[in-house]
Amino acid sequence: MEFVVDWEVDKYDCPEMRTGQPRLFQANYWDVAGVAHVRLRERYIEVVENPARDGLATDLLF
């Protein structure tokens, strides 16, 4: 079973949600990583589009 977003996403949602791709547990992993990142770095994870990188559509800025 896969889930698809049916609400307006923002910059804090996982990349799969933001691009409209189906997902299973990516949102949960993204939330855990986001909480850990804020606790360690005291700022939010940023997603930057980078289509030139070996087929990967996003990079994370830490």
N, CA, C and O atoms as a Maestro MAE file, in Angstrom:
{
 s_m_m2io_version
 :::
 2.0.0
}

f_m_ct {
 s_m_title
 :::
 protein
 m_atom[248] {
  # First column is atom index #
  i_m_mmod_type
  r_m_x_coord
  r_m_y_coord
  r_m_z_coord
  i_m_residue_number
  s_m_chain_name
  s_m_pdb_residue_name
  s_m_pdb_atom_name
  i_m_atomic_number
  :::
  1 25 0.841 -1.169 0.000 1 A "MET " " N  " 7
  2 3 0.000 0.000 0.000 1 A "MET " " CA " 6
  3 2 0.890 1.238 0.000 1 A "MET " " C  " 6
  4 15 1.814 1.343 0.807 1 A "MET " " O  " 8
  5 25 0.616 2.163 -0.894 2 A "GLU " " N  " 7
  6 3 1.366 3.407 -0.979 2 A "GLU " " CA " 6
  7 2 0.428 4.576 -0.728 2 A "GLU " " C  " 6
  8 15 -0.776 4.484 -0.969 2 A "GLU " " O  " 8
  9 25 0.986 5.666 -0.247 3 A "PHE " " N  " 7
  10 3 0.200 6.849 0.066 3 A "PHE " " CA " 6
  11 2 0.598 7.989 -0.854 3 A "PHE " " C  " 6
  12 15 1.760 8.108 -1.243 3 A "PHE " " O  " 8
  13 25 -0.375 8.829 -1.200 4 A "VAL " " N  " 7
  14 3 -0.141 9.994 -2.034 4 A "VAL " " CA " 6
  15 2 -0.703 11.209 -1.294 4 A "VAL " " C  " 6
  16 15 -1.756 11.123 -0.662 4 A "VAL " " O  " 8
  17 25 -0.005 12.331 -1.372 5 A "VAL " " N  " 7
  18 3 -0.415 13.552 -0.682 5 A "VAL " " CA " 6
  19 2 -1.652 14.138 -1.341 5 A "VAL " " C  " 6
  20 15 -1.727 14.232 -2.566 5 A "VAL " " O  " 8
  21 25 -2.629 14.534 -0.517 6 A "ASP " " N  " 7
  22 3 -3.804 15.225 -1.050 6 A "ASP " " CA " 6
  23 2 -4.015 16.559 -0.332 6 A "ASP " " C  " 6
  24 15 -5.138 17.054 -0.242 6 A "ASP " " O  " 8
  25 25 -2.922 17.136 0.177 7 A "TRP " " N  " 7
  26 3 -2.974 18.444 0.814 7 A "TRP " " CA " 6
  27 2 -1.818 19.281 0.279 7 A "TRP " " C  " 6
  28 15 -0.936 18.768 -0.410 7 A "TRP " " O  " 8
  29 25 -1.830 20.566 0.597 8 A "GLU " " N  " 7
  30 3 -0.764 21.445 0.132 8 A "GLU " " CA " 6
  31 2 0.500 21.199 0.957 8 A "GLU " " C  " 6
  32 15 0.478 21.301 2.183 8 A "GLU " " O  " 8
  33 25 1.584 20.881 0.285 9 A "VAL " " N  " 7
  34 3 2.841 20.571 0.973 9 A "VAL " " CA " 6
  35 2 3.638 21.853 1.201 9 A "VAL " " C  " 6
  36 15 3.399 22.873 0.554 9 A "VAL " " O  " 8
  37 25 4.585 21.781 2.132 10 A "ASP " " N  " 7
  38 3 5.478 22.907 2.366 10 A "ASP " " CA " 6
  39 2 6.918 22.415 2.378 10 A "ASP " " C  " 6
  40 15 7.175 21.239 2.119 10 A "ASP " " O  " 8
  41 25 7.849 23.296 2.673 11 A "LYS " " N  " 7
  42 3 9.262 22.939 2.585 11 A "LYS " " CA " 6
  43 2 9.711 21.967 3.664 11 A "LYS " " C  " 6
  44 15 10.842 21.482 3.609 11 A "LYS " " O  " 8
  45 25 8.866 21.666 4.642 12 A "TYR " " N  " 7
  46 3 9.233 20.742 5.711 12 A "TYR " " CA " 6
  47 2 8.797 19.306 5.427 12 A "TYR " " C  " 6
  48 15 9.144 18.398 6.183 12 A "TYR " " O  " 8
  49 25 8.045 19.087 4.354 13 A "ASP " " N  " 7
  50 3 7.611 17.735 3.993 13 A "ASP " " CA " 6
  51 2 8.730 17.001 3.259 13 A "ASP " " C  " 6
  52 15 9.631 17.627 2.701 13 A "ASP " " O  " 8
  53 25 8.665 15.662 3.263 14 A "CYS " " N  " 7
  54 3 9.704 14.865 2.616 14 A "CYS " " CA " 6
  55 2 9.684 15.088 1.097 14 A "CYS " " C  " 6
  56 15 8.658 15.481 0.544 14 A "CYS " " O  " 8
  57 25 10.817 14.838 0.423 15 A "PRO " " N  " 7
  58 3 10.890 15.077 -1.024 15 A "PRO " " CA " 6
  59 2 9.824 14.322 -1.818 15 A "PRO " " C  " 6
  60 15 9.313 14.848 -2.807 15 A "PRO " " O  " 8
  61 25 9.481 13.105 -1.407 16 A "GLU " " N  " 7
  62 3 8.449 12.346 -2.121 16 A "GLU " " CA " 6
  63 2 7.102 13.050 -2.037 16 A "GLU " " C  " 6
  64 15 6.353 13.069 -3.015 16 A "GLU " " O  " 8
  65 25 6.789 13.622 -0.899 17 A "MET " " N  " 7
  66 3 5.536 14.366 -0.755 17 A "MET " " CA " 6
  67 2 5.549 15.610 -1.634 17 A "MET " " C  " 6
  68 15 4.552 15.933 -2.279 17 A "MET " " O  " 8
  69 25 6.673 16.299 -1.655 18 A "ARG " " N  " 7
  70 3 6.769 17.553 -2.400 18 A "ARG " " CA " 6
  71 2 6.681 17.349 -3.898 18 A "ARG " " C  " 6
  72 15 6.201 18.232 -4.610 18 A "ARG " " O  " 8
  73 25 7.135 16.197 -4.399 19 A "THR " " N  " 7
  74 3 7.102 15.939 -5.839 19 A "THR " " CA " 6
  75 2 5.894 15.121 -6.269 19 A "THR " " C  " 6
  76 15 5.733 14.840 -7.457 19 A "THR " " O  " 8
  77 25 5.042 14.732 -5.321 20 A "GLY " " N  " 7
  78 3 3.833 13.991 -5.657 20 A "GLY " " CA " 6
  79 2 4.044 12.514 -5.900 20 A "GLY " " C  " 6
  80 15 3.165 11.856 -6.458 20 A "GLY " " O  " 8
  81 25 5.183 11.971 -5.499 21 A "GLN " " N  " 7
  82 3 5.463 10.549 -5.680 21 A "GLN " " CA " 6
  83 2 4.801 9.738 -4.568 21 A "GLN " " C  " 6
  84 15 4.654 10.229 -3.449 21 A "GLN " " O  " 8
  85 25 4.403 8.508 -4.865 22 A "PRO " " N  " 7
  86 3 3.867 7.654 -3.803 22 A "PRO " " CA " 6
  87 2 4.972 7.285 -2.817 22 A "PRO " " C  " 6
  88 15 6.150 7.241 -3.173 22 A "PRO " " O  " 8
  89 25 4.573 7.020 -1.574 23 A "ARG " " N  " 7
  90 3 5.568 6.696 -0.555 23 A "ARG " " CA " 6
  91 2 4.997 5.712 0.444 23 A "ARG " " C  " 6
  92 15 3.781 5.548 0.546 23 A "ARG " " O  " 8
  93 25 5.875 5.064 1.177 24 A "LEU " " N  " 7
  94 3 5.473 4.157 2.252 24 A "LEU " " CA " 6
  95 2 5.857 4.765 3.598 24 A "LEU " " C  " 6
  96 15 5.004 5.302 4.304 24 A "LEU " " O  " 8
  97 25 7.131 4.683 3.950 25 A "PHE " " N  " 7
  98 3 7.579 5.168 5.251 25 A "PHE " " CA " 6
  99 2 8.551 6.340 5.152 25 A "PHE " " C  " 6
  100 15 9.137 6.731 6.161 25 A "PHE " " O  " 8
  101 25 8.737 6.908 3.962 26 A "GLN " " N  " 7
  102 3 9.698 7.987 3.795 26 A "GLN " " CA " 6
  103 2 9.367 9.187 4.680 26 A "GLN " " C  " 6
  104 15 10.274 9.825 5.215 26 A "GLN " " O  " 8
  105 25 8.091 9.501 4.841 27 A "ALA " " N  " 7
  106 3 7.708 10.644 5.678 27 A "ALA " " CA " 6
  107 2 8.127 10.418 7.120 27 A "ALA " " C  " 6
  108 15 8.578 11.355 7.779 27 A "ALA " " O  " 8
  109 25 7.988 9.208 7.622 28 A "ASN " " N  " 7
  110 3 8.395 8.903 8.998 28 A "ASN " " CA " 6
  111 2 9.900 9.042 9.160 28 A "ASN " " C  " 6
  112 15 10.370 9.628 10.136 28 A "ASN " " O  " 8
  113 25 10.668 8.501 8.201 29 A "TYR " " N  " 7
  114 3 12.124 8.614 8.256 29 A "TYR " " CA " 6
  115 2 12.555 10.075 8.149 29 A "TYR " " C  " 6
  116 15 13.475 10.515 8.838 29 A "TYR " " O  " 8
  117 25 11.880 10.816 7.280 30 A "TRP " " N  " 7
  118 3 12.184 12.235 7.097 30 A "TRP " " CA " 6
  119 2 11.943 12.996 8.395 30 A "TRP " " C  " 6
  120 15 12.748 13.849 8.768 30 A "TRP " " O  " 8
  121 25 10.853 12.701 9.083 31 A "ASP " " N  " 7
  122 3 10.552 13.376 10.348 31 A "ASP " " CA " 6
  123 2 11.599 13.069 11.411 31 A "ASP " " C  " 6
  124 15 12.031 13.972 12.127 31 A "ASP " " O  " 8
  125 25 12.009 11.821 11.524 32 A "VAL " " N  " 7
  126 3 13.037 11.446 12.502 32 A "VAL " " CA " 6
  127 2 14.355 12.148 12.171 32 A "VAL " " C  " 6
  128 15 15.017 12.686 13.057 32 A "VAL " " O  " 8
  129 25 14.729 12.138 10.892 33 A "ALA " " N  " 7
  130 3 15.963 12.815 10.480 33 A "ALA " " CA " 6
  131 2 15.862 14.319 10.722 33 A "ALA " " C  " 6
  132 15 16.837 14.954 11.123 33 A "ALA " " O  " 8
  133 25 14.685 14.886 10.477 34 A "GLY " " N  " 7
  134 3 14.487 16.318 10.698 34 A "GLY " " CA " 6
  135 2 14.627 16.710 12.156 34 A "GLY " " C  " 6
  136 15 15.246 17.727 12.470 34 A "GLY " " O  " 8
  137 25 14.055 15.912 13.051 35 A "VAL " " N  " 7
  138 3 14.164 16.192 14.486 35 A "VAL " " CA " 6
  139 2 15.617 16.084 14.935 35 A "VAL " " C  " 6
  140 15 16.106 16.940 15.673 35 A "VAL " " O  " 8
  141 25 16.309 15.032 14.493 36 A "ALA " " N  " 7
  142 3 17.713 14.861 14.859 36 A "ALA " " CA " 6
  143 2 18.556 16.017 14.323 36 A "ALA " " C  " 6
  144 15 19.443 16.515 15.016 36 A "ALA " " O  " 8
  145 25 18.278 16.443 13.092 37 A "HIS " " N  " 7
  146 3 19.037 17.534 12.484 37 A "HIS " " CA " 6
  147 2 18.836 18.833 13.253 37 A "HIS " " C  " 6
  148 15 19.799 19.559 13.503 37 A "HIS " " O  " 8
  149 25 17.603 19.132 13.628 38 A "VAL " " N  " 7
  150 3 17.336 20.353 14.385 38 A "VAL " " CA " 6
  151 2 18.018 20.303 15.747 38 A "VAL " " C  " 6
  152 15 18.561 21.306 16.210 38 A "VAL " " O  " 8
  153 25 17.990 19.149 16.382 39 A "ARG " " N  " 7
  154 3 18.621 19.023 17.707 39 A "ARG " " CA " 6
  155 2 20.147 19.174 17.625 39 A "ARG " " C  " 6
  156 15 20.764 19.763 18.513 39 A "ARG " " O  " 8
  157 25 20.747 18.643 16.562 40 A "LEU " " N  " 7
  158 3 22.200 18.696 16.431 40 A "LEU " " CA " 6
  159 2 22.710 20.002 15.826 40 A "LEU " " C  " 6
  160 15 23.716 20.549 16.278 40 A "LEU " " O  " 8
  161 25 22.019 20.496 14.811 41 A "ARG " " N  " 7
  162 3 22.500 21.659 14.059 41 A "ARG " " CA " 6
  163 2 21.750 22.953 14.368 41 A "ARG " " C  " 6
  164 15 22.198 24.035 13.989 41 A "ARG " " O  " 8
  165 25 20.611 22.845 15.057 42 A "GLU " " N  " 7
  166 3 19.770 23.991 15.402 42 A "GLU " " CA " 6
  167 2 19.261 24.746 14.174 42 A "GLU " " C  " 6
  168 15 19.120 25.968 14.205 42 A "GLU " " O  " 8
  169 25 18.989 24.014 13.099 43 A "ARG " " N  " 7
  170 3 18.336 24.570 11.912 43 A "ARG " " CA " 6
  171 2 17.678 23.427 11.140 43 A "ARG " " C  " 6
  172 15 18.016 22.259 11.330 43 A "ARG " " O  " 8
  173 25 16.740 23.777 10.274 44 A "TYR " " N  " 7
  174 3 15.985 22.774 9.535 44 A "TYR " " CA " 6
  175 2 16.770 22.251 8.335 44 A "TYR " " C  " 6
  176 15 17.649 22.934 7.810 44 A "TYR " " O  " 8
  177 25 16.442 21.030 7.908 45 A "ILE " " N  " 7
  178 3 17.021 20.462 6.694 45 A "ILE " " CA " 6
  179 2 16.459 21.224 5.498 45 A "ILE " " C  " 6
  180 15 15.262 21.505 5.443 45 A "ILE " " O  " 8
  181 25 17.317 21.553 4.549 46 A "GLU " " N  " 7
  182 3 16.887 22.210 3.322 46 A "GLU " " CA " 6
  183 2 17.084 21.258 2.151 46 A "GLU " " C  " 6
  184 15 18.102 20.570 2.074 46 A "GLU " " O  " 8
  185 25 16.129 21.216 1.251 47 A "VAL " " N  " 7
  186 3 16.228 20.401 0.045 47 A "VAL " " CA " 6
  187 2 16.458 21.336 -1.131 47 A "VAL " " C  " 6
  188 15 15.721 22.303 -1.323 47 A "VAL " " O  " 8
  189 25 17.494 21.037 -1.919 48 A "VAL " " N  " 7
  190 3 17.849 21.859 -3.072 48 A "VAL " " CA " 6
  191 2 17.775 20.990 -4.317 48 A "VAL " " C  " 6
  192 15 18.327 19.890 -4.341 48 A "VAL " " O  " 8
  193 25 17.097 21.475 -5.349 49 A "GLU " " N  " 7
  194 3 16.996 20.743 -6.605 49 A "GLU " " CA " 6
  195 2 18.358 20.690 -7.285 49 A "GLU " " C  " 6
  196 15 19.038 21.710 -7.399 49 A "GLU " " O  " 8
  197 25 18.760 19.499 -7.739 50 A "ASN " " N  " 7
  198 3 20.033 19.315 -8.436 50 A "ASN " " CA " 6
  199 2 19.866 18.197 -9.465 50 A "ASN " " C  " 6
  200 15 20.339 17.084 -9.235 50 A "ASN " " O  " 8
  201 25 19.200 18.467 -10.603 51 A "PRO " " N  " 7
  202 3 18.927 17.416 -11.585 51 A "PRO " " CA " 6
  203 2 20.167 16.893 -12.305 51 A "PRO " " C  " 6
  204 15 20.079 15.861 -12.969 51 A "PRO " " O  " 8
  205 25 21.307 17.553 -12.205 52 A "ALA " " N  " 7
  206 3 22.510 17.130 -12.919 52 A "ALA " " CA " 6
  207 2 23.277 16.026 -12.206 52 A "ALA " " C  " 6
  208 15 24.315 15.590 -12.705 52 A "ALA " " O  " 8
  209 25 22.812 15.570 -11.078 53 A "ARG " " N  " 7
  210 3 23.583 14.613 -10.278 53 A "ARG " " CA " 6
  211 2 23.076 13.191 -10.465 53 A "ARG " " C  " 6
  212 15 22.165 12.780 -9.747 53 A "ARG " " O  " 8
  213 25 23.612 12.445 -11.372 54 A "ASP " " N  " 7
  214 3 23.379 11.011 -11.571 54 A "ASP " " CA " 6
  215 2 21.932 10.556 -11.379 54 A "ASP " " C  " 6
  216 15 21.688 9.510 -10.778 54 A "ASP " " O  " 8
  217 25 20.989 11.320 -11.875 55 A "GLY " " N  " 7
  218 3 19.596 10.907 -11.796 55 A "GLY " " CA " 6
  219 2 18.908 11.219 -10.484 55 A "GLY " " C  " 6
  220 15 17.697 11.028 -10.372 55 A "GLY " " O  " 8
  221 25 19.638 11.691 -9.487 56 A "LEU " " N  " 7
  222 3 19.007 12.067 -8.228 56 A "LEU " " CA " 6
  223 2 18.451 13.476 -8.367 56 A "LEU " " C  " 6
  224 15 19.133 14.369 -8.869 56 A "LEU " " O  " 8
  225 25 17.232 13.674 -7.931 57 A "ALA " " N  " 7
  226 3 16.576 14.961 -8.138 57 A "ALA " " CA " 6
  227 2 16.840 15.960 -7.021 57 A "ALA " " C  " 6
  228 15 16.628 17.157 -7.218 57 A "ALA " " O  " 8
  229 25 17.296 15.510 -5.855 58 A "THR " " N  " 7
  230 3 17.471 16.445 -4.748 58 A "THR " " CA " 6
  231 2 18.777 16.201 -4.011 58 A "THR " " C  " 6
  232 15 19.295 15.084 -3.996 58 A "THR " " O  " 8
  233 25 19.290 17.227 -3.418 59 A "ASP " " N  " 7
  234 3 20.430 17.157 -2.502 59 A "ASP " " CA " 6
  235 2 19.980 17.750 -1.182 59 A "ASP " " C  " 6
  236 15 19.089 18.599 -1.154 59 A "ASP " " O  " 8
  237 25 20.576 17.318 -0.104 60 A "LEU " " N  " 7
  238 3 20.269 17.875 1.207 60 A "LEU " " CA " 6
  239 2 21.404 18.784 1.635 60 A "LEU " " C  " 6
  240 15 22.574 18.440 1.472 60 A "LEU " " O  " 8
  241 25 21.068 19.931 2.177 61 A "LEU " " N  " 7
  242 3 22.073 20.826 2.736 61 A "LEU " " CA " 6
  243 2 22.104 20.626 4.237 61 A "LEU " " C  " 6
  244 15 21.078 20.735 4.908 61 A "LEU " " O  " 8
  245 25 23.274 20.336 4.757 62 A "PHE " " N  " 7
  246 3 23.388 20.114 6.200 62 A "PHE " " CA " 6
  247 2 24.127 21.222 6.860 62 A "PHE " " C  " 6
  248 15 24.316 21.199 8.076 62 A "PHE " " O  " 8
  :::
 }
 m_bond[247] {
  # First column is bond index #
  i_m_from
  i_m_to
  i_m_order
  :::
  1 1 2 1
  2 2 3 1
  3 3 4 2
  4 3 5 1
  5 5 6 1
  6 6 7 1
  7 7 8 2
  8 7 9 1
  9 9 10 1
  10 10 11 1
  11 11 12 2
  12 11 13 1
  13 13 14 1
  14 14 15 1
  15 15 16 2
  16 15 17 1
  17 17 18 1
  18 18 19 1
  19 19 20 2
  20 19 21 1
  21 21 22 1
  22 22 23 1
  23 23 24 2
  24 23 25 1
  25 25 26 1
  26 26 27 1
  27 27 28 2
  28 27 29 1
  29 29 30 1
  30 30 31 1
  31 31 32 2
  32 31 33 1
  33 33 34 1
  34 34 35 1
  35 35 36 2
  36 35 37 1
  37 37 38 1
  38 38 39 1
  39 39 40 2
  40 39 41 1
  41 41 42 1
  42 42 43 1
  43 43 44 2
  44 43 45 1
  45 45 46 1
  46 46 47 1
  47 47 48 2
  48 47 49 1
  49 49 50 1
  50 50 51 1
  51 51 52 2
  52 51 53 1
  53 53 54 1
  54 54 55 1
  55 55 56 2
  56 55 57 1
  57 57 58 1
  58 58 59 1
  59 59 60 2
  60 59 61 1
  61 61 62 1
  62 62 63 1
  63 63 64 2
  64 63 65 1
  65 65 66 1
  66 66 67 1
  67 67 68 2
  68 67 69 1
  69 69 70 1
  70 70 71 1
  71 71 72 2
  72 71 73 1
  73 73 74 1
  74 74 75 1
  75 75 76 2
  76 75 77 1
  77 77 78 1
  78 78 79 1
  79 79 80 2
  80 79 81 1
  81 81 82 1
  82 82 83 1
  83 83 84 2
  84 83 85 1
  85 85 86 1
  86 86 87 1
  87 87 88 2
  88 87 89 1
  89 89 90 1
  90 90 91 1
  91 91 92 2
  92 91 93 1
  93 93 94 1
  94 94 95 1
  95 95 96 2
  96 95 97 1
  97 97 98 1
  98 98 99 1
  99 99 100 2
  100 99 101 1
  101 101 102 1
  102 102 103 1
  103 103 104 2
  104 103 105 1
  105 105 106 1
  106 106 107 1
  107 107 108 2
  108 107 109 1
  109 109 110 1
  110 110 111 1
  111 111 112 2
  112 111 113 1
  113 113 114 1
  114 114 115 1
  115 115 116 2
  116 115 117 1
  117 117 118 1
  118 118 119 1
  119 119 120 2
  120 119 121 1
  121 121 122 1
  122 122 123 1
  123 123 124 2
  124 123 125 1
  125 125 126 1
  126 126 127 1
  127 127 128 2
  128 127 129 1
  129 129 130 1
  130 130 131 1
  131 131 132 2
  132 131 133 1
  133 133 134 1
  134 134 135 1
  135 135 136 2
  136 135 137 1
  137 137 138 1
  138 138 139 1
  139 139 140 2
  140 139 141 1
  141 141 142 1
  142 142 143 1
  143 143 144 2
  144 143 145 1
  145 145 146 1
  146 146 147 1
  147 147 148 2
  148 147 149 1
  149 149 150 1
  150 150 151 1
  151 151 152 2
  152 151 153 1
  153 153 154 1
  154 154 155 1
  155 155 156 2
  156 155 157 1
  157 157 158 1
  158 158 159 1
  159 159 160 2
  160 159 161 1
  161 161 162 1
  162 162 163 1
  163 163 164 2
  164 163 165 1
  165 165 166 1
  166 166 167 1
  167 167 168 2
  168 167 169 1
  169 169 170 1
  170 170 171 1
  171 171 172 2
  172 171 173 1
  173 173 174 1
  174 174 175 1
  175 175 176 2
  176 175 177 1
  177 177 178 1
  178 178 179 1
  179 179 180 2
  180 179 181 1
  181 181 182 1
  182 182 183 1
  183 183 184 2
  184 183 185 1
  185 185 186 1
  186 186 187 1
  187 187 188 2
  188 187 189 1
  189 189 190 1
  190 190 191 1
  191 191 192 2
  192 191 193 1
  193 193 194 1
  194 194 195 1
  195 195 196 2
  196 195 197 1
  197 197 198 1
  198 198 199 1
  199 199 200 2
  200 199 201 1
  201 201 202 1
  202 202 203 1
  203 203 204 2
  204 203 205 1
  205 205 206 1
  206 206 207 1
  207 207 208 2
  208 207 209 1
  209 209 210 1
  210 210 211 1
  211 211 212 2
  212 211 213 1
  213 213 214 1
  214 214 215 1
  215 215 216 2
  216 215 217 1
  217 217 218 1
  218 218 219 1
  219 219 220 2
  220 219 221 1
  221 221 222 1
  222 222 223 1
  223 223 224 2
  224 223 225 1
  225 225 226 1
  226 226 227 1
  227 227 228 2
  228 227 229 1
  229 229 230 1
  230 230 231 1
  231 231 232 2
  232 231 233 1
  233 233 234 1
  234 234 235 1
  235 235 236 2
  236 235 237 1
  237 237 238 1
  238 238 239 1
  239 239 240 2
  240 239 241 1
  241 241 242 1
  242 242 243 1
  243 243 244 2
  244 243 245 1
  245 245 246 1
  246 246 247 1
  247 247 248 2
  :::
 }
}
